[in-house]
Amino acid sequence: MEKEIITRTIKALKINHFEVYYAENKEEAKEIFFKEIFEKIRPATVSWGDSMTMKATGVLDEIANNPECILIRTFQEGYSRAQKTYWRRQALHADLFLTGTNALTRQGQLVNIDMVGNRVAGLTFGPEHVALFIGTNKIVENIEQAMERVRTVAAPLNAIRHTNLHTPCQKTKTCMNCQSADRICNTWTITEKSFPRKRVKIILINESLGL
């Protein structure tokens, strides 16, 4: 990703009231997260929405080993549907919510799609603070390109990695606007600005990460 595009995107995000940090790689992103975000907030509870980029940084493992912080686990192996739903609701009360984004426009807008809605719910309302880990590969020109990226890259690849689901895009590798009971494209969100100001903190990582 060209440095000029990254710089413009960071400037746009700041204008849109996001708190923004830049990291050259996922290791630096982890350091920034704990020094600039976690230590300043000192959250008693943390939870997350599914994000391969966030998981790649290793922050969850370190938080799980912190005796001063409770990690609300919404993806525990063996959970029933009722248990998952219960803990996903509890996650919306967390002091800090971690996730990523499906796409980021050069105008500083976040574009996401969700199956259940717990990830975008945490981003938009509930947790006092939100931290997003975003690879520069997620940057696109505008909302139209963001939605196209979701339909042709993020959503199909996400469906493919969930082998328990059965959707047409797992075979076609592009959105078919399906009627499948396993459809993962149910709720779109476009986050234009952070409200309150700096509630949403973004670590932009100069690597190709996530889907």
Residue pairs with C-beta under 8 A, 6 or more apart in sequence:
1 136
1 137
1 139
1 206
5 106
5 139
6 22
6 136
6 139
6 204
6 206
8 106
9 104
9 105
9 106
9 108
9 139
9 204
10 20
10 22
10 204
11 108
12 105
12 106
12 107
12 108
13 20
13 108
13 202
13 204
14 20
14 108
15 108
16 108
16 109
16 192
16 193
16 194
17 193
17 194
17 195
17 197
17 198
18 108
18 193
18 194
18 198
18 200
18 201
18 202
19 194
19 198
19 200
19 201
19 202
20 201
20 202
20 204
21 29
21 32
21 36
21 37
21 201
21 202
21 203
21 204
22 203
22 204
22 206
23 29
23 31
23 32
23 203
23 204
23 205
23 206
24 205
24 206
24 207
25 205
25 206
25 207
26 53
26 56
26 57
26 58
26 133
26 205
26 207
26 209
27 57
28 205
29 57
29 133
29 203
29 205
30 57
30 58
30 59
30 62
32 203
33 57
33 59
33 131
33 133
33 203
34 59
34 62
37 96
37 129
37 131
37 201
37 203
38 63
38 96
41 95
41 96
41 129
42 68
43 69
43 94
43 95
43 96
43 129
44 68
44 69
44 70
44 95
45 69
45 70
45 71
45 72
45 93
45 94
45 95
45 96
46 63
46 69
46 70
46 71
46 72
46 94
46 95
46 96
46 97
46 98
47 71
47 72
47 73
47 74
47 90
47 91
47 94
47 96
47 97
47 98
47 122
47 127
48 54
48 60
48 74
48 91
48 97
48 98
48 99
49 91
49 97
49 98
49 99
49 118
49 119
49 120
49 122
49 123
50 75
50 99
50 119
51 98
51 99
51 100
51 119
51 133
51 210
52 100
52 209
52 210
52 211
53 100
53 133
53 134
53 135
53 205
53 209
53 210
54 60
54 98
54 99
54 100
54 132
54 133
56 133
56 209
56 210
57 133
57 205
59 98
59 133
60 71
60 98
63 69
63 71
64 71
72 87
72 90
72 91
72 94
73 87
74 84
74 87
74 88
74 90
74 91
74 118
75 84
76 83
76 87
79 87
88 116
88 118
91 97
91 118
91 122
91 126
91 127
92 118
92 121
92 122
92 125
92 126
92 127
93 126
93 127
94 122
94 126
94 127
95 127
95 128
95 129
96 127
96 128
96 129
96 130
96 131
97 122
97 123
97 126
97 127
97 129
97 130
97 131
98 130
98 131
98 132
98 133
99 119
99 122
99 123
99 130
99 132
99 133
100 132
100 133
100 134
100 138
100 210
101 110
101 111
101 112
101 132
101 134
101 138
102 111
102 112
102 113
102 138
102 146
102 149
102 150
102 154
102 155
102 211
103 110
103 111
103 112
103 138
103 139
103 140
103 145
103 146
103 147
103 149
103 150
103 154
104 110
104 111
104 134
104 138
104 139
104 140
104 146
104 204
105 111
105 139
105 140
105 141
105 142
105 143
105 145
105 146
106 139
106 140
106 141
106 142
107 142
109 143
109 146
109 190
109 191
109 192
110 123
110 132
110 189
110 190
110 191
111 143
111 146
111 147
111 150
111 188
111 189
111 190
111 191
112 119
112 120
112 123
112 150
112 188
112 189
112 191
113 120
113 150
113 154
113 155
113 184
113 185
113 186
113 187
113 188
113 189
114 120
114 184
114 186
114 187
114 189
115 183
115 184
115 185
115 186
115 187
116 186
117 186
117 187
120 187
120 189
122 130
123 130
123 132
123 189
123 191
123 200
124 189
124 191
128 199
129 199
129 201
130 199
130 200
130 201
131 200
131 201
131 202
131 203
132 200
132 201
132 202
132 203
133 203
133 205
133 209
134 202
134 203
134 204
134 205
135 205
135 207
135 208
135 209
135 210
136 204
136 205
136 206
136 207
136 208
137 207
137 208
137 209
137 210
138 149
138 210
140 146
140 148
140 149
143 190
147 188
150 175
150 185
151 174
151 175
151 185
152 173
152 174
152 175
153 211
154 211
155 169
155 175
155 184
155 185
156 169
156 170
156 172
156 173
156 174
156 175
157 173
157 211
158 184
158 211
159 165
159 167
159 169
159 170
159 182
159 184
160 169
160 170
160 173
161 211
162 184
165 182
165 184
166 180
166 182
167 176
167 178
167 180
167 182
167 183
167 184
168 176
168 178
168 180
169 175
169 176
169 178
175 185
191 200
194 200
